[in-house]
Amino acid sequence: MTVQGRQRVQALAAMVALAGACAGQGVLPPAPAPGWQFTVGMGILSQPRYPGSSDTLYTGLPLFSADYGRFFVGGASGAGLPAGAGAYLVQDGPWRLGLGVGANLRKPRREADDPHLQGLGDVDGTEFGSLFASYNKPWFSARTSVVTDIGGQHQGTRLALDLEGRFSPVHDLMLTAGPGLTWADSQYTRTFFGIDRGQSARSGLPVHAAGSGINLARFALGADYRLSPAWGVGLHLSAASLRGDAEASPITERKAQNTYALFGSYRF
């Protein structure tokens, strides 16, 4: 696969996950409903090329997600997964608790992505398991997820927490804003930001012993407008910054890891 093809696949995974989030953005997560429910659409995504990259990848790609009662395929808001599938175990009033599995559709980092990475080796794709939960009110949402590598590719475990305030200044327009943090264990941080002696000798970068801790701090903004009961458009921004050993790593060229997404969706 070409470099451009790999980049499109990486962005597609992000857009598939975004579709799941878009399906219920600005409202309470949907309660189980009979039959299949689908979300399709198109989006433009801007994201770092790899964790710590100073290069930005811009991609326009389709969105897709589907759910059947408590089960979902594609993505779910707050699950913390790339493309995957799962189920809500609890859907009780404002409370949600779910399990999911997903996978990278490409290697999350390759030496070929940037000359700065030469000698560090590729980070292979893997499969993930997720346990996620949320508490939702019309004016507030709190979400948390624990995502762990179940494919044996040394990508460790991450714990995310996000808080979101919601405000609707006019009918059908929902504005959202709130902070978030991601904690990563030492295995994840070593894989993406650590440099051992062998890698140092091959790349010329200094040895960097990376450990567990707060990996990423962010503040997210969103605007979602419902054109009709089925059609919607939205703009999501996440201003994120690497922290701790990830920020200090010689691999990191830019600590700001901002993401922007503009999309239109249709739910049926």
N, C-alpha and C positions, 0 to 999 in steps of 0.2 A: 504494500500500500504506500502511496506517495505521502510526503509530509503534509501536503494540503488535504489529502484524504483523511489522514489520521486526525488532523485538526478539526475537520468537519464532524467526524465521529465523536470526538471529545465534546464538542459543543452540542451535538445532538443529544447526548446523555443529559447534559445540563438543561436543555430545553424540554426534554421529556419529563424530568423532575419538576421543572417550572410549571408545566401544564397541570400537574396534580395540585400544586399550590394555587394556581390561578382559578381552579374550579370552585374553590370555596373562599377566595380572598375577599376580605372585607365583611364577611358574614360568618355566622356560626358554621363549623364543619357539618356537612350534611348527615342527617340521620339515615339509617338503612331504608332503602326504597326498593320496591319490587322491580325486577328486570334490570337490564344493563343501562348505565348512564355513561355517555362519552363526552370528552372535551377534545376538540381539535382546533387548530389555529396556526398562526404564523407569528414568528417573533424575530427580533434583532437582539443579539446578545454581545456584550462587550465584557471580557474577563481576562485575567492574567493568563499567559500561555502555560505556565506551570507555577507551583507554589514558590514565591519569592522572585518571580520573573519581573523584569522591568519592561518587557514587551507585552503589548496588548493584542488579543485576538478578537476580531470582529467577525461575526457570522450571522447570516440570516437562515433560519431553519424552521421546519414545521414543529408543532406541538401536538402531543397526543397523551391522553390518559383515559382509563376506563375503570368503572367500579360497578360491582354487583352486590347490592346489600352492603355488608360490612367488608367485602373483599375489594381490593384495588390492584390495578396493573398500570405501570407507567410511573406513578409517583403519588405521594401523599404529603400534604402540608406538614412540615415539621419532622418528617421521618429521617431526614439527613442522608438519604440514599440517592445514588444515581439511578438510572433505569432499573426497575425491579418490580416486585409484587409483594403483597402482604395482606393483612387483615386487622381491623379494629376488634380487639377483644372486649373493650368496654366502650359503649356509647350511651352515657347516662347523663342527661341534662347537659351541663357545661363541660363535663369530663370526657376525655378521650384517652384510651390506652391501646397501643397497637404493636404488632410485630411485623417486620419486613425483611426481605432479602433482596440484594441487588448486586450489580457488578459494574466495574469499569468496562466501557466498550473499547478502550485503547489503553496503552501504557500511559499513566499520568505524567511521566517525565521520561524523555529520551535524550541521549547525548546529542542527537541531531537537532534538537529543538533550539540550541544556542551554543555558539563556540565556548561560552563560559562554562559549559557542562562537560567539556571534553575530559575524559579520564575518570569521570565519576561513575559511569555505567548507567544503564537504564533502570527505572523503577517499573517493574512489571505490573500489569493489571491484576486484579484479584476480585474475590467475592466478599460481600459484607453481610452481616446480620445487624438488625437495628431493633431496639426497644425504645418506643417513643410515647410521650404523653403530653396532653395539653389541657388547659383550663380556659374556657372561652366565654366571654360576655360580649354584648353588642359594642361596648366601649373599650374592652381590654382583652388581651390574650397573653397567656404565658405558655411557652413551649419548651420541652426539653427532650433530648434524645441521646442515647448511647449507641454508637456505631463501632463495630469491631470487625477486624479482618478474620474471616472464616476460611479463606483460601490459602493460608500459609505463605503469604508473600511479605511478611514482616511490616505490615502497615498499621499494626497496633490497634489502639482503642482511643476514641475521642468522645468527649462529653460536651454537648452544646446546651446553652440556655439562652432563650430570647424572650424579651418582654416587648409588648406592642400595644400602644394606645391607638384608638380608632375614633374618628370624628367624621360625621357626615354633614357638611355645610349646606348641601342642597340634596334634593331627592335623587337617588341613584348614583351619587358620587361618594366614594369612601376614601378618606385620607388616613394613612397609617404612619406611625413612626415609633421607633424604640431601639434600645440597645441590646447587644448580645455578646456573649463570650464563648470561646471554645477552649477547653482544656484537652491536652494531648498527652498520652503516656510516652515513656522514653523510647519505646520501639518505633512508634510513628515518627517522633522527632528525629531519631537517628537516621531513619530511612530517607526522609526528605531533606534534612538540614545538617546531618552529621557528616563528618569527613574522617575516615580512618587513615592509618598510615599508608596503606596501599593506594587508596584514592589520592592522598596527598602527593605521593611520589609520581603518580601518573598525570595529575592535573596541574601540579604546581601550587595548589591552594594549601593553606596551612591546615593542620589537624584541628578538628573541632569536635569536642565531646558534647553531644546534645542530650539533654535529659527532659524529664516530664515537667509540665507546668502549663500556665496559660499560654496558648499558642496564637490566638487571634482575638482581637477586640473589634467590634463593629457597631455601626449605627445605621439602621435601615429606614428608608422613606419609601412610601408607595402611594400611588393614586390610581384608583380603579373606578371606571365609569360603566354602568350597565346601560347599554343602548336599548335593550329589550330583555325579556325574561331569559332569552337564550344567548344573545350577543353581548360581548363586553370587550373593552380595551383597557390597557393599563400600562403604567410606567413604574418600575421598581428600581431603586438605587440602594446600593450597600457600600458605605465607606468603611473599609476594613483596614486594620493595621496589624502586622505581625508583632508578636511580643516574645520576650524571654530569649531562649536559645535559638529560636527560629529567626528572630530579628537580628541576633548577633552573628549568625552563620555567614561564612564567606560565600556560600552559595547564593544568599539573598542579595539581589541587586537593588530591590526597592521594597521597603517595608509596607508601603501602601498597596493593598490588594483589592482595588475597587471593582465592583461589578454593576453593570447597567443592563436592564432588559426592557424593551418596548414590545408589546404584543397585542394581538387581537385574537379573541377566542369565541368559539361557538359550542354550547353545551346542549346535548339532546339525549 
